[in-house]
Amino acid sequence: METSGAMYSDTLQHEIFTSLVYFDVFWTIGLLFFAVHLIILGYLILKSVNIPDVLGILLFLASIGYFVDSLAKLFFEGYDHLKSYFEILVILTGVIGELSFTIWLLVKGLKKQHTC
């Protein structure tokens, strides 16, 4: 009887681990789609006359960070050894690009709210 409990526990642990691996893969694929979103947003910002071009460029850089990290995670065998460098790339480009755009939107929105 104890053997079946141990086998169930091992099977359950294996299923949980497999589910977490799949989740991580799908999350990484989702980040690739997010990178595409940032490219489109950056392009639209560059075409806009109301938003500074530097924000579009920063979002392009953020998308490159997400692309490089996600593709390396999915296809580069030595990713685990360089993971911290890839994460720094994503954090720096993502925070600078996305946060600057967010702050700009908030400042613009608050200015419009006060003028109404």
N, C-alpha and C positions, 0 to 999 in steps of 0.2 A: 504494500500500500504506500509506503514512504517513497518508493521508487517512482510511482506514477505522479506523486506530488512534485518531486524534483524535476521530472521530465516536463510537467506542465509549467513549472516555474521557468525552466530553461527555454521552452517554446515561447512563453509569454515575453520573456526578456528579448528573445530574438525578434519577435514580431514588433515589439516596441522600438527596438533599435532600427529595424528596417523602416518602420514608419517615420522615424526621425530623419533618417538618411533621405528618404523620398521627400519629406517636407523641405529639407535643406536644398535639395536639387530644384524643386519647384519654386522655392523662394528666390533662388539665384536666377532662375529663368524669368521670374517676375521683375527682378532688378534690371534685367536686359530690356524688358518692355518699358520700364521706368526710364532707362537711359534713352530709348527712342523718343519717349515723351519729352525729355529734356531737350533733345535735339530739335524737335518740332517747335517747342516753346521758345528756344533760343533763336531759331530762324524767324519766328513770328515777331519776336522782340526786335530783331535787326531790321525787319521790314516796317515796323511801327515808327511813327514820327513822335509819339507821345512818351515813349520809354527809352531811356538812355541805352545806346548800343553796348556799352560796357557790360550791362546786365545780361544781354544775349550772349556775349562772348564768355562770360563767367558760367553761364548755364551750359554752353558747349563744352567747356572744360570739365564741368561736373559730370556731364554725360560720358566723356572719355574716361574719367575715373571709374564710373560704374561699369562701363564696357570692359575695361582692362581687368578689373577685379573679377567680374562675373565670368568672363571667358577664361581667365586663368584658373579660377576655382573649378570650372567645369572640365577643362581640357589639359591643364598643366599638372603633370605628375608631382612636381616638386613644390606645389602650392603651399603645403603645410609648413615647409621650411622658410618660406618667404611671406607667409600670411601677414605678419605685422607690417611689412612694407606696403603690401597691397591695401591693407586697412588704412594706413596713414594717407595713402594716395586718395582713397575714397573720402576720408574724413576731411582732408584739406580742401579738395576740390568741391566736394558736396556742401560743406559748411559755408565756404566762401561764396559759392554760386547761389545756392538755394537760400541761405540766410540773407544775403544782400538783396535778393529779389523780394523776399518776404518783408524785410524792413522797408524797402522802397514802397511796396504796396500798402503797408500800414501807414506810412507817413503820408502818402498821397491820399489815402482814404480818409485819414483824420483831417487833412487840410480841406478836403471837399465837404466834410461833415460840418466844419466850422464856418464855411462860407455860405451854407444854406440857411 
